[in-house]
Amino acid sequence: MLLKPLCENKMNNEQIQSRAPWALAYLLLLANIMSFIDRMLLTLLVKPIRAELMITDTQISLLHGLAFAVFYALFGLPLGRLADSVNRPKLISGGIGLWSAMTAACAAATSFVGLFVARIGVAIGEATLSPAAISLLAEKFPKQLVARAIGVFQSGIFIGSGLALLAGGSLLGWLEKHDLSNLGPLSGLSPWRLVFLCVGAPGILLAIAFLFVSDKNRSTPKLAQSAATPFKDAVKYVLQNKSLYFGHILTFTAITILAYGSLSWMPTVMVRSHDVATAQVGLYLGVIMLVAGPMGVMFSSWLLDSFVKNKKQNGLVTIALIAAVLLGVAVPAYALAPNLGMALAAACLLAFAQSFPYGIASSALTMVTPAHFRGQIIALYLMISNLFGLTLGPLLVARMTDGYFHDDAMIKYSLALLPLLTVPFAFIGVAVCRAPFKKAMANLA
């Protein structure tokens, strides 16, 4: 008779323990959602910002890319090092506070330079999140659930991007229709400036929430010091396995260039090609991103977990090829859609295709990388993929529009050509990393 309650208590404890990691995953998801709302809001506000600050598409692409990507990349490595040694929730908290404050600071920009500096601050803050979050999730979840846990976190990219368009568009539309002269010290601010203020402020509350999240493995200075690994050792490990890491990084950097290039210019293409108001574009694309984006992330992460569970060592290569082909088809389908209805249908496929790689890229690295290197090697991957992806993706499209076509309305053709410059490199990367990834996956316990 005593065995039954003992078994029930054991089961209850196991159930409580199984729920705790998912609570952490969803809190990190919320942080990633907010980071991408703040990061991608700019894509919706191109038209009013260009009109007020008198800047070009190329300068907008630099705000999307260079201002964000270079500093996200440069600070990503030391912050990845910190993620391997310090209390990770507190590191995330500081990052959230910084990027939220700098998003609000975008409202005060009076020139391209001012907006550029504020975007640098957003980038530095957001560079804290992914290495620390992915390291935490890889540590807390069993290997057959790691991809799904990281997929939950990564789905925030597209939930956040969708909300940036949906909520940002709705808020912009509402502000443009109302008298803003009775807002006290905020009176006279343009609607796009008020949108930045409203979006940046809530992040401070989330930053405070992370101060109450524990990190038992980093709870004392002694443990933190023992967890630290010199960056030169991480680089040495990468060079010892250069085919695996070079192939992986080349594959997903090429995909990231295409994904971010299309993500950055989706709203502008719809505005210019189909004569839709900015606020309405935010509504259309926001809903699509909210639905189709998380579906792509979770489907690919489920596929990877399934391949790991069933010991199919070519799983990552198969999914990477699917990701490259999907994007290569979806981008021109959206850019060259002849009418609004077909553009919206293609946008559903494009949102799914943009999100698909994010369920596997970081997850695969955590599976084949030793725990004491994870934060730094993930940061190295993110540095390279974001430096090229966030910079070249938006910039290549803008330069073709400004430098070759010399016509804003031709941006749809610039976007449609982007897969020709990126997908071949993804295929090369897959060919390079196929054998070493297969061997590494076969060695998983």
N, C-alpha and C positions, 0 to 999 in steps of 0.2 A: 504493500500500500504506500510505503514511503517513496518507492521508485518513481511513481507517477508525478508527484509534485516536484521531485528533483529534476526529472526530465523536462517538465514544463518550465521550471526556472531556467534550465540550461537553454531551452529553445527561446525563451523570452530574451535572455542575454544575447544570444546569437542574432535574434531579430533586431535588437537595439543596435548592436554593433554593425549590422549590415545596412541599417538606415543612416548611420552617422556619416559615412563617406559620401553618400548621395546628397546629404544636406550641404556638405562642403562643396560638392560639384555644382549644385544649383546656386550657391552663393557666389562662386567663381564665375558661373554663367552670367549672373547679374552684373558683375564687374565688367565682364567682356562686352555685354550688351551696352553698358554705359560708355565704355571706351570707344566703341564703334559709332555710337550716336555722335559723340563729340568729334570723332575723326572724320566721319562721312557727311556731316551736316553741310560742309562746304560745297559738296557736289550739287546740292539743291539751290544754293544761294549764288550761283555763278552770275546770273543775269543782273540782280540788283547790286552786287558787289562791283561788277565790271562797270556798271553805269555810274556809280557814285565815286569810285576810286580811279576810274579811267585807266583800266589795265587790260591787257590782252589775254587771249587764250593761253599763250605760252607762259605768261606770268601766273595764270591760274594753275597751270600744270605744275609749276614750281612750288606753289603752295600745297598742292596735292602731294607732290613728290619730293623735291629736293629739301624743302624746309622740314618736312616730316621725316622722310626716309633716311637722310644722312644722319640726323641726330638720333633718330630711333635706333639706327644701326650702331653708331659710335658708342652710345651709352648702353646698348644692349649687352655688349661683352662684359664690362665691369659689373653691370647689374645681374647678369647671369652668374658671374663669379660670386656675387653676394648671395644669390639664390641657393648656392651650394654650401653656404656657411652661416648665414644669419637667420633670424626668425622671419620666415617667409610671409605670414599674414601682416606683420608690421611693415615689411618692405612694400607689400601691395598697398597697404593703407596710405603710406607716404606718396606713392605714385598716383593713386586716385585723387588725393588732395591737390597735387600739383597739376595734373592734367585738367581737373575741373576748374581750378582757378584760372588757368591759362585759356581755356575755352571761353570763360566769361570775359577775359581780357581782350579777346578778338573784337568785342563790341566797341572797344575804345580806339581801334586802329583808324588812323586818318590817311594812311598811305599803304602802298604795297610793302614797304619795309616794316612798318608796324605790324601788319598782319603776318608777315614772314616770321618775325620774332615771336609772336604769340604762338604760332604753329610749332616753332621749335620747342617751346615749353610743353605743349601738348604731347609732342613726340617723346621727350625725355620722361615725362610722367608715365606714359603708356608702355615704355620699354621695360618697366618693372614687372608687368603683369604676366606675360606668357611664360618666361622661364620659371618663375616661382610657382605659378599655377600648375603647369604641366609636371614639374618636379613633385609637387604635393600629390597630384592625382596618381602619378605612376607609383608613388610610394604607398598610397593608401589602398589601392585596388588590386585584386588578383589579376594575373596577366591576361586571363580570358575575358576580363571586363575593362581592361585599360583603354582600349580603343573607343569603347562606348562612353566611358567616363570623360575622356578627352574630347570625344565628339560632342557631348553635351556642352562642354566648355566652349568648343570652337563654333558651335551653332550660334553663339552670341554674336559672331561676326555678322551674320546675315539677319538675325533678329534686330541687332543694333542698327545695321544699315537700313533695314526696312522701317524701323521706328524713326530714324533720322529723316527719312523721306516722308513718312506718313504724318507723324506728329509735327515735324518741322514744317511740312507743307501746309498742314491745317492751321498751325499757329501763325505762319507767315500770311496766309490768306485772311485770317481773322484780323490780324493787326493792320493789314493794308486797308481793310474796310471800316475801321473805327478811328475815332478822334483820339489822338495820343497826346493831346496838349495838356491833359490834367494828371500827368504822372509824376508831378513834383520834379525831383532832380533828374528824372529820366525823360522829361518832356523834350521833344525835339529830336530824340534819337530815331533813326530810321528803323523800319520794321525788322530788317535783317539783323540789325545790331541788338534789338530786344530779343530776337530768337536766340542769339548766342548767350545772352545773359540768362535767359530762362532755362536753357539746356545745361549750362555749366553749373548752376547753383546746387542741384540735388546731389551731385557727386560727393559733396562734403559729408553728407549723412552716411553714405556708404563707406567712406573712408573711416569714419568713427566706428562703424559696425565691425570692421576688420580688426580693430584694436582688441576686440573681445574673443577672437579666434585663437585657439592655442596651437602651438607647434612643438609637441613634446620632444621631438628629436633635436630641437634647437633651443631648448629651454634654459641652458646654462652656457656661460662663456666657454667652459671646457669642452662641452659637446660641440659647440659651434666651431671651435678651433680645430677639433679633430676631424670635422666634416670637410674642412677646407682642403682643396686640392689645387696645386699651382696650375695656372693656365697653360704653362709650357708643357705640362704633362698631358693636358687635354689635347693640345695641338699635336703632340707626339703620337698620341693614340689615333687621332684622325689620320695622320700621315701613314701610320702603320696599316691602316685600313682605307687607303685613299680611293680605291675603286668603289667601295661601298658608299663612302660619304660624298665623293666627287659626283658620282652618278646620281645619287639621291638629290643633292643640292642643285645640280644642273637641271634635272627633271622638273623639280618643283619650283625652281626659280623661273624657268621658262613659262610654266603654267601660271605662276603668280603675276608675271608681267602681263599676260593676257587677261587674267581675271581682274586685276586692279585697273588695267587700262579700260576695260569694258565697264567695270563698276563705276569708275570715276566719270565717264562721259555718257552713261545711259540716260540720265535726266535731260542733259543738254541736247542729245540726239533727238529725243522725243519732242522737246520744245521747238527745235529748229526744223525738223523734218515734217512734223504733223501739226504744227501751229497750236499746241496745247499750252494753257497757262501753267506757270511754274507750280502753283499750289495744287492744281489738278494732277500734274505729273507726279507730285509727291504722294498723292492719294493712290493713284494707279500702281506705281512702282513699289510704294511702301507695302501695300497689301500683298502684292506678288512676292516681294522679298521675305515678308514675314511667314508666308506659307511655304513657298518652294525652297527657300534657302535652308532652313533647318532640315527639311526632308533630304536634301542632298548630302549634308554632313552626316546625318544619322544613318542614312542608307549605306554610305561608303564605310563608316566605322563599324556598322553591323557586319558588313561583308568581310572586313579585315578580321574582326573577332571570330567570325565563323571559319575563315581560312586557318586561323591560328588553332582553334579548337580541333579542327579536322586535319591538322598537320599538313596543309597544302602550302608548300614552301614558295610557290610562285604567285601567291595571292596578291602581294603588294604590287608586283610588276603588272599583273592583270588589271588591277584597279587603277594604277597610274596611267596605263594606256587608255582605258575607258575615259579617264578624266581629260586627257589631252584631246581625244577625238570629240568628246561631247562639246568642249569649249570651242574647238576648231570649227564645228558646225553651227553652234548656237550664236556665236558673235556676228558673223555675216548675215545669218537669218534675221536677227533683230535689226541690225544696222540698215539693211536694204529692204525691210518690209515695206510694201507699197502703200499700205494704209494703216490707220491707227489700230483697227481690230487685229490685223495680222501682227503688228508690232507688239501688242499686248500678249498675244499667244506665244510669240517668240521670246518675249521677256520671261515668261514662265519657265521655258526650257533654259534660258540663259541664267536665271537665278539659281536653278537646280545645278547647272553645270559649273557655275562659279563657286558654289559651296562644296561640291563633291570632293575636291582634293583635300579639304581641310579636315576631313574625318580620318585621314590616313597619314599625312605628311609627318606631323610631330609624333603621332602614336607609334609609327614604325621606328622612329629614332629611339624612343624610350625602350622599345623591346630589345634592341640590339646594342644599347649603350650602357656601360656600367653605371650604377647609381651615383657614384661620386663624381662622374663626369657629366651627368645629364644636363644640369642647369647651364653649364658652359657650352656644351656642344649644341644644345637646343638654341642658345643665344647666338652661337656662331652661324647656325643654319638660318635663324631669323634675321641676323644682320645681313647676310648675303642676299637672301630671297627678298627681303623688304627693301634693301638698298637699291637693288635692280628693279624689283617689281613695282615699288611705289614711285620710283623716279622715272624709269623708262616707260612703264605702261601708260601713264597719263601724258608724258612728254612726247613719245613717238606719235601719238594721235594728234596732239596739238601742233607739232612741227610739220606734219604732213598737211594739216589744214592751213596753217599760217604761211609755211614756206614753200609748199608745192601747189596746192589748189588756190590759195589766196582768196578764199571765199568761205565765210562762216557756215554757209548752208551745206558745204561739201564735207562736213565732219562725218557724215554717215559713211562715206567712202574711205575716209582715213581709218575709221574704226573697223570697217569690213576687211581692210588689208592687214590688220594686225596679226591674225593667225599665221599668215605666210612668213612672218618674221620670228615667230615663237615656237610653233608646234614642232618644226623639225628638230630644234634643240631638245625638246622634251623627249622625242624618240631616241636621240643620241644618248641622253642620260639614262634612259631605261636600258638600252643595250649595254652600257658600261656597268651598271649596278646589278644587273640581273643575276649573274652567277654568285657574287659575294652575298647578296641578300638571301638567295636561296640557301646558301650554306649557313648563314647566321640564323635564319629562321629554323633550320633543321636542328641547330644546336640548342634551341630553347628547351628548357626543362619542361 
